[in-house]
Amino acid sequence: MADRLAGAGIDAIYVTTLCRTAQTAAPLAERLGLAPVVEPDLREVHLGEWEGGLYRKMVAEFHPIAQRMFAEERWDVIPGAESLVSFDGRVRAAIGRLAAAHPSQRVAAFTHGGVIGQALALASGSRPFAFNTADNASISRLIVTADRWFVRSFNDTAHLNDR
């Protein structure tokens, strides 16, 4: 990823509170001489009782709550999970802060699949879960202006094909 993004003109790097995003961002940050900034509101959706790997297990087993979650496109059908309204507001506010802090600049945000999906749904006006399929280490791009957000690309993995 660092090879792919090194020449993209990135002015700032953001990571979440989870160490895996900082680990993924580290090679690019080192190459560009940028210190990653932690943005807590870009953390993955809170999955309530399904945190800690249980989410993947329940989805793989076609648990009735997982089926309902996908049918209704709502996280909060999982007991204790974050509501779509809360998640939407959190992601919208975080991206708004990043854009306001870096007008006319390029920012790389190393985040999580649910956040990527929510940001792209906000930008496109699509269903809530329409973009919840981003691959690990993929690149999705948004253009954020004062008035609108635009989806430039989603789930680009061309840099992974060289390996």
N, C-alpha and C positions, 0 to 999 in steps of 0.2 A: 504494500500500500504506500509506503514511503516513497518508493521509486515512482509510482504512478502520480502522487500528489506533489512531489518536490518542486516541479516547475509550474504549478497551478496558480502561483501568486497569492498564497495564503498569508494573511496578516495576523491571524490569531487562531489558537487551538483551544477548544473546550472539551472537557471530559466530565464524567459524572462522579458520584461518590463511590461507585463500585470500581475496584482496582483493575478489573479487566479492560476498562476503557482507557485508563492511563497507560497500561501495558501496551495496548494496541497503538496508541498515539505516540509513545516514546521514540521510536525510530524517526518519525517525521519531525517531531519537536526538536530532537537533537540535530538533525540535518539542517533545519531552518533556523536554529538558534532561538526558538520560541519556548517560553515556559507555559505549559498547559494550565488553564484556569479551570477550577472546579465550578460547575453550574449544577447545584443539587436538583433543580427542577427538571433536568433532562434525564433523571433516573427512571428506570423502567417502571411500568405500571405496577402498583402494589397489588399482589394477588391474594391477600388475606390468608386464609387457611391453606392455600395452595402454594405458598412460598417454598423456597428451598428445594426445588426440583420436582415437587409433587405435581405442578401444573403439567409438565411434559408427560408424566406418567398417566395422569387422568385423561389427557387428550388422546394419548396413544391407546388407551383402553376404552375409548368412546364412552366415557362416563356420562350419564344423563345430564349432569350439570354442564359438562363441557359441550355437549350437543346443544343444550339450551343457550349457552353463552354465544356460540357461533350463529345460531339461528336468530337470536335477538341482537347480536353485535353489541353486547354489553359485558363489561368485566364484572360488574357488581352482582351478577347472579352467583358468583363464587362467594361463599360466606366470608365476610370481612374484607372483600376486595374493594379497590378504589372505584368510585362511580365514573361513568363516562364524562359526566359534567365536570367533575373535579379534575380528571386527567386532561381533558380538553383544555380547561382553563390554565392548568399548570404548564402544559406544553406551549400553548399560545403565549403565555406570559414570558416564558424562558426565551423563546425564539424572538419575541418582541424586544426583550432586553439586549440580546446579542446583536440584533440588527441596529438598535438605537446606539449601542456602544461602538459600532463599527460601520458608520455610514459609508457607502461606496467602497467597501472593502470585502475581501473574501475571508470567510471564517470556516474552519473545519470543526465540526462537533462530532465527537466520538461518543455514540450513545447506544441505544438498544432498539430491538425490533419493534416493540410496541410504540415507542416514541417516534420512530421513523414513520411507522404506519399512521399514527395520529397526525403528525406534521403534514404528511402528504395528503391525508384526507381533508385536513383544514385548507390546504392550498388549492385542492381541486374541487372541493365541495362534494366529494363522493361519500359513499356509505362509510360508517366508522371503521370497519375492518377491511376495506377494499385493498389496502396496501400492507397488510400484516403478514407478509411473506418474505421480508428482506433476508437475504443470506448473510451469514457472518462475514465480515470484512468486505461487504459490498459498499458501493458508493451511490448515494442518492443525492440529488442536487435540487435546491430550492433557490429561487430568486425572491428576496423579500424587499418590498418597497414600503414606503409609508402608507400606501393605500391598498396594496394587494400582495398576495403571495402567488408564485407561479411554480409549477413542477417543471424542472428542466430535465431530470432523469430519475429513474428508479432502479435499484438493485443491479447496478453495473458491476459485473465481476470480471471484466476483460483482463484485469491485472492478475487475476488468479489462474487464468488459463495458461500462463507462461510457466507455471511451476509443475 
